[in-house]
């Protein structure tokens, strides 16, 4: 999942990594193309209701994922997508900049087996409401799967040449061109991770890295 300006570079990349499910933020509806993937739009944004220039959080999937509309994010539906397959729930987020009094608005809805996306939350600014939301989720028992994988030597990064390298647990790995780590994949502690990769190649056509996770 990552933010991107859609062009052929994105589709070439999607074809190369070949994920079962991709969650994308800031997708311009009028730039989406037909692919081998099914495209799932956020609650309230089915094709016939979308303005051509609006930016959305969308999902591309191969398998039988369905949109779960049991939670309504109201005016923030456009930047959140909740997906279900059998008993597995995934929430893709592009959290806006939130105020202190909005924390209780977002926290109850940030509930799934995996929560992933751009939280706009950086450890460089722990007083921000966005970071407090992230920390509340950690306090509730969610794991930062990148950090979990680092500790278990299952974390990697792809450099600009496409070389897959082992990530040093003492290193810093940005997910945003502004040299911050604001994108996360959070999961329940019982998730079995095969590997997780931060891919810097996407910075050639967007301002965020992709985060690729392979779970059992």
C-alpha positions, 0 to 999 in steps of 0.5 A, spaced: 500 500 500 502 507 498 500 513 495 501 514 488 500 519 482 497 513 477 501 512 471 504 506 467 509 506 472 504 504 477 501 498 473 508 496 471 510 495 478 503 492 480 504 487 475 511 486 477 510 485 485 503 481 483 500 482 490 494 478 492 491 484 494 493 492 494 491 498 497 492 504 494 491 511 497 490 518 493 488 514 487 485 519 482 478 516 479 479 518 472 486 515 472 484 508 474 485 503 468 482 496 467 487 491 470 486 483 471 484 485 478 478 487 481 477 494 483 473 496 490 472 503 492 470 506 499 463 505 502 459 511 498 463 511 492 461 506 487 463 508 480 456 512 478 457 516 484 465 518 483 467 525 481 472 524 476 478 528 480 476 525 487 482 522 490 480 515 494 483 509 498 481 503 493 483 496 493 485 492 487 484 484 489 485 478 485 481 473 490 474 474 493 475 480 497 468 484 499 467 491 501 465 491 509 460 497 510 459 495 517 463 501 519 461 508 516 467 513 516 462 519 514 465 524 511 472 520 511 469 514 507 473 516 501 480 515 505 478 509 508 476 502 505 474 496 510 475 489 506 472 482 508 474 475 506 471 469 510 473 471 517 479 476 515 478 483 516 483 488 513 482 496 514 486 500 509 486 508 511 489 514 509 488 518 516 487 525 515 490 530 520 486 530 526 485 534 532 485 532 539 477 532 540 477 527 534 481 522 537 474 518 539 471 519 533 476 515 529 479 510 534 473 505 535 473 504 527 480 503 527 478 495 528 480 489 524 485 484 523 490 488 519 490 496 519 494 499 514 496 505 510 498 512 511 497 514 518 500 521 518 503 519 524 511 520 525 515 518 532 518 525 530 512 528 533 509 524 538 504 530 541 500 530 534 493 527 535 495 522 529 501 519 533 496 518 539 491 514 535 497 510 532 499 509 540 492 508 542 492 502 537 499 499 540 496 500 547 490 496 545 494 490 543 496 491 535 503 490 533 507 494 528 508 488 523 515 492 521 518 492 528 515 485 529 519 483 523 525 486 524 526 483 531 525 476 528 529 478 522 524 477 517 524 485 515 527 487 508 528 493 504 528 494 496 533 499 494 533 503 488 536 498 483 531 493 486 535 489 490 532 486 496 536 487 502 536 485 509 533 490 514 538 492 520 534 492 526 538 498 528 537 502 522 531 507 520 527 506 514 523 512 511 516 511 508 515 518 505 519 522 501 520 527 507 524 522 511 519 520 516 516 513 517 508 515 517 506 508 513 504 502 518 501 495 517 498 494 524 496 487 526 494 482 531 499 478 535 497 472 532 499 473 525 504 469 522 509 473 518 513 470 512 516 477 511 515 484 510 518 489 505 519 497 504 520 498 497 524 504 495 523 504 488 516 507 488 519 513 490 520 514 482 513 515 481 510 517 488 512 520 494 511 514 499 514 507 499 510 501 498 510 496 504 509 489 502 507 484 507 507 476 506 503 472 511 501 465 513 
